[in-house]
Amino acid sequence: MMPTINVMHDDGADLALPLPSYETPGSAGADLRANLPEADRDAGWTLAPMERCIVPTGLRVEIPEGFEMQIRPRSGLAAKHGVTLANTPGTIDSDYRGPLGVIMINLGAEPFVVSHGDRIAQAVIAPVLQAEFQLVDVLSDTARGAGGFGSTGRG
């Protein structure tokens, strides 16, 4: 089943920018673009090293119940500039209707300019299952047990 994501523009958004789109038939994520306020569109926003900000996409979304939108970094920005997302993956819940922003962080050594219209993140639509949480006195045993934190993954 292919869900439909209803999209509307936020107040002040540049309507000429494309909606999220998949670059290739095999793409898992649809590209999200920076939709900066009109006063900042020519110069862009500069992220200093270790600085973070919420970059607007100019969009609001309606995600069908039973799905979420995961906001993920773009590998090219991370590899070339050290720019990634501060909360990756970010989750947009099906009942959220506010502005869609992307929390970017510059982990690189040089300032990075986010330009109006830049592809800044990817949106992946995924099914969601909600679980029931139950308090018990004992958990079942496994070969791994409580091992995990601090493990190097080496034998």
ABEGO torsion letter per residue (X at the ends): XBBBBBBBBBBGBBAABBBBBBABAABABBBBBBBBBAAAAAAEBBBBBGBBBBBBAGBBBBBBBGBBBBBBBBAAAAAAAGBBBABOBBBBBAABABBBBBBBBBABABBBBBBBGBBABBBBBBBBBBBBBBBBABBBBBAAEABGBGBAGBX
